[in-house]
Structures are given as C-alpha cells and as structure tokens.
Amino acid sequence: MNKNKEHLFFENFIQNATHQGPIYALDQDKHFYYSASADKYVARWNKADLSQDPFVVRCSHAPFSLLVLANLNLLVIGLQDGQIHIINTRDKRELKHIKVHRAAVFVIVHNEHKNHFYTADSEGLVCIWDENWKLLLQQPLSCGKIRQILISKDGASIWLACADGTARQLDTIYFNEIQQIKAHSDACTSLTLLTDGGFISAGKDAFIRRWSAEGKKLNAFAAHLGTIYKLIQINVNLYASASRDKTIKIWQLSDDRIVQKLDFKHAGHSNSINALIPTSKGFLSAGDDKRIIEWRQTKPKDVNFES
C-alpha cells in the first residue's frame, strides 16, 4: 500500500482520552456519541469536536454494551453482572432496571419490524423483549459467549456470533434455528450482513470469511495477528476490521483486498481495539488504550489499492 500521506484514505481527525479504563462499546444518535468503559461510566460526546457533554451515567459494574434509540430518547446499558438499565436521554432518568441475565450482557439490539429487543450474554442466553421491555422468551443456547446479534433487513431473522465458532441464524417468530455455520476454528466474534443476503464473519482465529446467504464459504483469509473484535461496513465500497493486535484494517467489499492499515504509527491505537461504529464521514474506534478516535475519509480519488 502506498504510504505517502497524500494517499491515505482515512486519517485521525480528532480524539480524546477522558475515560479512566478500557472502552468496550460505542453508539450514537444525531448529535452525540456514547461510550461504555471499564471505569463504570457511560459518557456522551459532542459529534462536532468530541468534547464531553454533561450527560454521564455511573454504573455499579462495568458496562459492556450500549443501545441508543434517538426516536425514543432511550439509552440501554448492559452490565458485566447481567443487569440492564434503561435511561431516558433527555433527563437521565432511569425508566427500568432489569435483572434477568446472570452473566455479562454483550449485546443489545432493536428489531423495529417486530418491535422486539434482543439481549445476549456470556453464557449463551438470548432474551427476547417486547417494546415495553416485557420478557417474551428466554432462549438458552449451548454456544458460549454471544458477542453480536445482527438483524436481517426485513427483520425476519437474526444472526448470532457465538463463542463455539458458529454463526447461527434464528427466525424472529418462534426463534427456531434456521441454519448453523461453523464459521471459525475458535470463537466467532463479529458479523456484517451484506445487501445480497450473505455475510462476512470474523473470529478469535484472526480470520475473515465471506459467506453466501445459504452458508457457502466464498472466501477466507488471515486478516490480523490476533482476535478480531469488530467488523463494520463503512460505506458501499468498504468495510473495516478491528483487532486485539492494535490495528484497524480497511477492506474493499468487492474483492476483500486491503486498502489501508491503521496502527499506532499512523496515529492509531496503542492497545486492543474493541469497538467500531460508522459515521457520516468515516468511522469511530475505541479500545483498551482508553481513547476514542474519529477517522475521516480524505482524498478518496487518490486511493492506492495496492496491498
């Protein structure tokens, strides 16, 4: 890859390091970014300059997952001990405090097609909730830690990234298993759904694999030197992976070719990277070095796609 700065596709635009512990999760609404840290705080940051907003939530245990629903003025926080807190973002008032999970809640998602919320924990328990957070179903799976749940475009199914190396698809009516794919030799840690119904998976084995909607493996390659904790699609052309090896890599969606590697030498992170979210101008990253970095696209016409 051409290392001339003029050809960089993404650059460190702005960063902060206000948290006192590793950052585990990120989310956003129209005006703010939200972060969850081992320092037991969920903080909020102005999108314009990453300055801290007065809104902050002190938790009893480390928050591992976040969900922000701007249209409902809701912030949902999943804690290390299994508690879930539902906060009104207008006045920081707690609306509900839920104690069903007995292990760390790693993922919280909303299915707008079904008016469902889904939560999953480190013991493989999936909980299905209605729009008022009434528990509809507990679905224990023998799959270990579930790090991610993705919802299909029509809301008819969900995909789970599981610690036994599988990617599992469940329907959202009876929550029966549609298919189970052995995606990785160790834990499957992250998934990204594609517009054609296929998906990309990443794992503790440091591989990225591409799959058809029917579960046929289309590509596989060693992408990092350590566990890949997050995959996100940045735009119609690119996706990103973040790893325990302290790097972020940008890939072409069309052929899985590497576009750019972002590491400490390029103003990146100095420790494991745990969270990525796309933004209007690029993406946000955070990790064990307690930093949040906003990466912005620059000079896209000058990109050199040589790996």
Stockholm file with secondary structure:
# STOCKHOLM 1.0

chainA/1-307         MNKNKEHLFFENFIQNATHQGPIYALDQDKHFYYSASADKYVARWNKADLSQDPFVVRCSHAPFSLLVLANLNLLVIGLQDGQIHIINTRDKRELKHIKVHRAAVFVIVHNEHKNHFYTADSEGLVCIWDENWKLLLQQPLSCGKIRQILISKDGASIWLACADGTARQLDTIYFNEIQQIKAHSDACTSLTLLTDGGFISAGKDAFIRRWSAEGKKLNAFAAHLGTIYKLIQINVNLYASASRDKTIKIWQLSDDRIVQKLDFKHAGHSNSINALIPTSKGFLSAGDDKRIIEWRQTKPKDVNFES
#=GR chainA/1-307 SS CCCCGGGCSEEEEEEECCCSSCEEEEEECSSEEEEEETTSEEEEEETTTCCEEEEEEECSSCEEEEEEEGGGTEEEEEETTSEEEEEETTTCCEEEEEECCSSCEEEEEEETTTTEEEEEETTSEEEEECTTCCEEEEEECTTCCEEEEEECTTSSEEEEEETTSEEEEEESSSCCEEEEEECCSSCEEEEEECTTSCEEEEETTSEEEEECTTCCEEEEEECCSSCEEEEEECSSSEEEEEETTSCEEEEETTTCCEEEEECGGGTCCSSCEEEEEECSSEEEEEETTSCEEEEEECCGGGCCCCC
#=GC SS_cons         CCCCGGGCSEEEEEEECCCSSCEEEEEECSSEEEEEETTSEEEEEETTTCCEEEEEEECSSCEEEEEEEGGGTEEEEEETTSEEEEEETTTCCEEEEEECCSSCEEEEEEETTTTEEEEEETTSEEEEECTTCCEEEEEECTTCCEEEEEECTTSSEEEEEETTSEEEEEESSSCCEEEEEECCSSCEEEEEECTTSCEEEEETTSEEEEECTTCCEEEEEECCSSCEEEEEECSSSEEEEEETTSCEEEEETTTCCEEEEECGGGTCCSSCEEEEEECSSEEEEEETTSCEEEEEECCGGGCCCCC
//
